[in-house]
């Protein structure tokens, strides 16, 4: 059981807007920044979003992040087939004194 | 740009010690938090621990008694040792760079190595 809670799956059709949630607690998301990683099958995760809503160079602006209280969200607008991947949220946990991840959300583009 | 590459045995026997090395190229290891993360087949990511360039370490409490992460600045490498392994330790092991701030909660992992699958089996 992961410390951060994500829906196991999400889906949408091309062009749609999809949101993936990440729920935590006061010791992690409530206090610290959230980062998001994208992982394609058989490959390593890649940084997709950092410090809640900052996109690394090269990440399309179709991807956006937000945080409110003890939850965070990743939104993908103008969904494309190449967005089909697993998405993980992560945050520092003050109680654990270390990093925690969500269980991951498998995004399917219908 | 900085690249990371894991290396080590793909098969480890139960009760033995898993040893992996991460080679860093394109940048110096003398900064940042050098991190190990693992992913059991078909499952999510688990943070194992990190070593700061100063040599200080921090481990996941669930693995703390079995984990050692060390740094070799002369070779621009860092290593993971996980003792008394069992089938539950079968996973893809990733090394990653954590940074860029001195305060860990401010950081993120980028880049990552490609990962190496380690199977624990007799």
Interface residues (C-beta under 8 A of the other chain):
Chain A: X2 X31 X32 X33 X35 X37 X43 X44 X45 X46 X47 X50 X51 X56 X88 X90 X92 X94 X96 X97 X98 X99 X100 X101 X102 X103 X104
Chain B: X35 X44 X45 X46 X47 X49 X58 X59 X60 X61 X94 X104 X105 X106 X107 X108 X109 X110 X111 X112 X113 X114 X115
